[in-house]
Amino acid sequence: MSKLPDFEGLALFAKVAEERSYAGAARAAGVSVATVSRAVSRLEERLGGRLFNRTSRQLALTEFGLRVVEGAARSYREAEAAEDAARELSSRPRGTVRLAVPMSFGLRWVAPLLPDLFRLYPEIAVDLHLSDATVDLVGEGFDAALRIAALPHSSLVARRLLTITPLVVAAPAYVARHGRPAHPQDLRPEHCFGYAYRARQGVWRFAGRSGEEATIVPAGPLRVTNADALLPALLDGLGVAELPDFIAGEYLADGRLEGLLPDWHLPGGALSFVTPSSQARPAKVEALAEFFAARLSRRLFVRD
């Protein structure tokens, strides 16, 4: 015998007692009369006693049934209440969303949007995890993530929001001292800073407009786990780095950094809203997906 209670049997027994008929209970529960009859018989056998006295015209609880019915009816009501609450929760944007976001992007472009999110969805709370390391959404219990990468095939569901462009940049002081490179091979690897979470394992793979390819392996004195940490050394003119456009944009706009190798490009990535599954996605997660799709699908951080 199963150690779990016979929830179906108890529920249908309670419904028969309430409707005073097997047929009425079957209609109310949306099942067949045979299903109700089997469930009640199974429960009687499990409990070791008769629950109803049955005649062709009358159905009445036995003394044993009277003792059981109150608890069965209470369990039925509690189960209905739990389902109603769950349905409301799944259809209404409310509750806490655990969201993982790369640190620099999160500080610059996600955190400033949160006041608008909270005004729009006052019953949503956000547990914001900022890290450039890729988290295990399922294993670590996250509801969603914003990721910047060329995403590999996986069981995760990704909604692409916009393209992220990597740029090779240096300060004017560096260019004045070392010259402006015309070809990737003109870069000095010992002056190129590295980023630990780069998807392409620390190799800069350039493609030229003519189809030519070139690679550089950064070997400079600085390697970081967050791209913002490159900025002090970059702005001081000590080297060259690859930065995403959402970081580099403001520094290029005011001249503190300069773009190098305009005829060459590095493989780009995308900003995607990623969730463990698209099946029965809670309303709170769906609301965040639509919110970020509307607010982050334009290249607001690119300054001409």
C-alpha positions, 0 to 999 in steps of 0.5 A: 500500500502506498504511504501517501494518502489516497487524495483522489479517493478522499476528494471524490468521497467528500464530493459524493457526500456533498452531492448525495449521489455518485452521478452528481459528484461525477458531474461536479468533478468532471469525471465518469461515474465509474471513476467515482465508484472505483475511487470510493471502493478503493478508499473503503478497502484502504481504510477498512470500512464501509463509507456509504449505505447504498440502495437503489433509491438512497445513499447515506453515510455510515457511522464510519463514513460520518467520522471520515467525511469531515476530514476528507471535506476539509482536505478537499477545501484546502486542496481547492484553495491551494490550487486557486492560489497557485492559479492566481500566482501564475496568472498575475505578475507578483512575487520575487524573481531571481535574476542573474545579470552581468555586473557592468551591464546590470549596474549601467542598464538594468538597475536604472530601469528597476524603479520603472519596473516596480511602478509598473508591477508593484507586486514584483520583487527582484533578487538581482545577482550581479556577476560576469560568471555564468550561473546555472539557472536550474541548479542555483534556482534562478528564474531568469538571466540576462546573458551577453554571449553567442549562446550554445544549444541547450535546454534553456530558452533564450529571447534575443533582445539586441546585438552587442558589439565588441570594440578594440579601444585605447586612450589617446595617450597610448596612440600618441606613444605607440602609433595607430595600428592599421592591422591586428598584427600591429598590436603588441600582445604585451600591451593587450589586456585580458578578460577572464570570462571571454567566451573565446578563451582569451584569443582576439579573432579579427575578420577584415572587410576583405575576408582576411583573418588575424588573431592576437593572444593578449599578454598584457599585465592586466587580466580581469573578471569584470571589464570595468576594472580595465578602465583605469589602466586604459584611460591612463594610456597603459594598454589596449582592451576589447570592451563591449559597446555598452561600456565603451560608448560614453568614453568614445563619445567624449574622446577619453578612448579611441576606437582602433582598427575600424576596418576589422571586427571581432565576433559579436554576441547578443543580449538575451533573456534566458529562462529554464523553460518556456512551458508554464512560465510564471506571470512574474517572469513573463512580465520581466521578459516583456519589460526588458524586451521593450526597454533594452531592444534599442541600442540606447547605450550607443552614442554617436 
